[in-house]
Amino acid sequence: MQPAVKRDERILIIDDQSLSQSYLRYALEQLGYQNLSYADRANTALNLCKQNSYDLIICAYNLPQGKDGYQLFEELKITGLHKLSCGLIFISAETDPALVHSVLELQPDEFLAKPYVIRDLQQRIERVLKRKQQLRPVYSQLEHQQYDKALDLLNQQLAQPELHKLFPLLLKMKGDILLQQQAYTEALTFFTAMLHLQPFSWAKIGKVRCLLHNNNEAQAFAELEHMLVRTETRLFALDCLSELEFKQQQYQQAQQHILAAANIAPRNLLRQQKLLQLSRLNHDYEMQYRAARDMVKFARHSLYEQPDLYLNLARASIDFALSVDDSEQQSRLNRQATLSLNTVQRQFGQQQLTEAQQVLHARLLYLQDHRAKARQLLTELSDNTEIQSLEDALDKAKALHEVGLSDASKTLFSRISQHCRQQQPEPVFAAYLSQEQQERAAMPLGPRELNNNAVQLYQHGNWQEAFSAFILAWQVMPKNVGIALNLWQTLVTSPRALCNPQQKQQLLQHCQLLIDSSKLKPEQLVRYEQLKQKHLSKLA
């Protein structure tokens, strides 16, 4: 292969594998590129991008000692070190769909799977560089937020027939600018016209964005239902449906859709955060725990790695542990919460425990049945600490309620609500706060004690009181099979009607569905089989 004409574009290659780096060097030199820089890890690449401007970055996924290629690419975009005029080609030997979809959400110019041949690399590089060069004036205006000038330049290029291969990209950019300008009526007309020409996925997405901003939710729903079946629009449709369903207080459906989106592209931490919040709104403590764990996993080494992520994992571990009957699972979750707290101190150099960490230590003591010690620890904390973090304050309010300090808990809930009225927090958090405040006010005891108290009421023949307590406990812990079995038993054995026939039938069905799909302890299984026989004999 004869060396090509010399090219002066500046290219940064980020790859830790010497063989891969050598192959790239050889390939690029054969293609005529001579102004090459190299980095074998993310921090080196970040420093180079701070000191230099590049026309193209070729970034590998697997990088050692810290950030991987995904986290590096994400940080380059967020910090502005990756300019619009700079092309980025992402290279990976791993082609797991979850990674690919996560990377594609960051919108690299190209995604190239290893192994590849020089001709394929050449086509990708030349295509990206040619496109960036042609659009450089537009990018310059966009980076200075001169949207009208950028639109004028795009319209000029759209009037040049020789650029017909670039027309889809130019049109997409025009639509993006109209959205950026919040010109939703004009944008809706534009996207609708584009869809009459060709079913561009970006035009479908743009149209739905306009419909939502114009409060045309019914038509947006209809469009999203069609977009769910298309691979290129499914992720966007799932996110939007979740948002719409939350607004309509359809929390279960909202969680199902955001979970489906998180399974497709799990490395989007904002999506994982929404999943966490919707999960706890639905009392789905297992999913809350999974989302908190995944956030820690995917944020490790990234610019998002902060103490709050570990504190939230500790909270989710405790919430989950308090909702299950399995002692082994409780022990595992206990260890996870303790490990998360220790990580905060070790990794972030905190010599003294913050109040948030002390609250979590108290909740761990409560989880381990040291209620008096937990209560004493919480009593020693200040009652008038200024609210810096809503999550910290909410966790403290929950802890106070769990150990029986109900008045202090109510007072703190009121302070949090007042703070929220002034700060306007994220809507899902606000809904969760309102729900927690109402449920805790209705419970004289913590969730764990509530079930135990209901058992005692049942044993003493206080059927109606026991039924009400089991209903409340099940509302707070809807996946706790022990509570479901207790409620089912109460409904089956009560000598008198505890609710209307229709509600009774629904409760029996819901409880039985959970019981039949769960692994019961031996004594629970024996009790359940005996109760089923009694129930069937009554029906006969």
Stockholm file with secondary structure:
# STOCKHOLM 1.0

chainA/1-540         MQPAVKRDERILIIDDQSLSQSYLRYALEQLGYQNLSYADRANTALNLCKQNSYDLIICAYNLPQGKDGYQLFEELKITGLHKLSCGLIFISAETDPALVHSVLELQPDEFLAKPYVIRDLQQRIERVLKRKQQLRPVYSQLEHQQYDKALDLLNQQLAQPELHKLFPLLLKMKGDILLQQQAYTEALTFFTAMLHLQPFSWAKIGKVRCLLHNNNEAQAFAELEHMLVRTETRLFALDCLSELEFKQQQYQQAQQHILAAANIAPRNLLRQQKLLQLSRLNHDYEMQYRAARDMVKFARHSLYEQPDLYLNLARASIDFALSVDDSEQQSRLNRQATLSLNTVQRQFGQQQLTEAQQVLHARLLYLQDHRAKARQLLTELSDNTEIQSLEDALDKAKALHEVGLSDASKTLFSRISQHCRQQQPEPVFAAYLSQEQQERAAMPLGPRELNNNAVQLYQHGNWQEAFSAFILAWQVMPKNVGIALNLWQTLVTSPRALCNPQQKQQLLQHCQLLIDSSKLKPEQLVRYEQLKQKHLSKLA
#=GR chainA/1-540 SS CCCCCCBCCCEEEECSCHHHHHHHHHHHHHTTBCCEEEESSHHHHHHHHHHCCCSEEEEESCCSSSCCHHHHHHHHHHTTCSCTTSEEEEEESCCCHHHHHHHHHTCCSEEEESSCCHHHHHHHHHHHHHHHHHHHHHHHHHHTTCHHHHHHHHHHHHTCGGGGGGHHHHHHHHHHHHHHTTCHHHHHHHHHHHHHHCCCHHHHHHHHHHHHHTTCHHHHHHHHHHHTTSHHHHHHHHHHHHHHHHHTTCHHHHHHHHHHHHHHSTTCHHHHHHHHHHHHHTTCHHHHHHHHHHHHHHHTTSTTCCHHHHHHHHHHHHHHHHTCCCHHHHHHHHHHHHHHHHHHHHHTTCCSCCHHHHHHHHHHHHHTTCHHHHHHHHHTSCSSCCCCCHHHHHHHHHHHHHTTCHHHHHHHHHHHHHHHHHHCCCHHHHHHHHHHHHHHHHCSSCHHHHHHHHHHHHHTTCHHHHHHHHHHHHHHCTTCHHHHHHHHHHHHHCSSCSSCHHHHHHHHHHHHHHHHTSCCCHHHHHHHHHHHHHHHHHHC
#=GC SS_cons         CCCCCCBCCCEEEECSCHHHHHHHHHHHHHTTBCCEEEESSHHHHHHHHHHCCCSEEEEESCCSSSCCHHHHHHHHHHTTCSCTTSEEEEEESCCCHHHHHHHHHTCCSEEEESSCCHHHHHHHHHHHHHHHHHHHHHHHHHHTTCHHHHHHHHHHHHTCGGGGGGHHHHHHHHHHHHHHTTCHHHHHHHHHHHHHHCCCHHHHHHHHHHHHHTTCHHHHHHHHHHHTTSHHHHHHHHHHHHHHHHHTTCHHHHHHHHHHHHHHSTTCHHHHHHHHHHHHHTTCHHHHHHHHHHHHHHHTTSTTCCHHHHHHHHHHHHHHHHTCCCHHHHHHHHHHHHHHHHHHHHHTTCCSCCHHHHHHHHHHHHHTTCHHHHHHHHHTSCSSCCCCCHHHHHHHHHHHHHTTCHHHHHHHHHHHHHHHHHHCCCHHHHHHHHHHHHHHHHCSSCHHHHHHHHHHHHHTTCHHHHHHHHHHHHHHCTTCHHHHHHHHHHHHHCSSCSSCHHHHHHHHHHHHHHHHTSCCCHHHHHHHHHHHHHHHHHHC
//
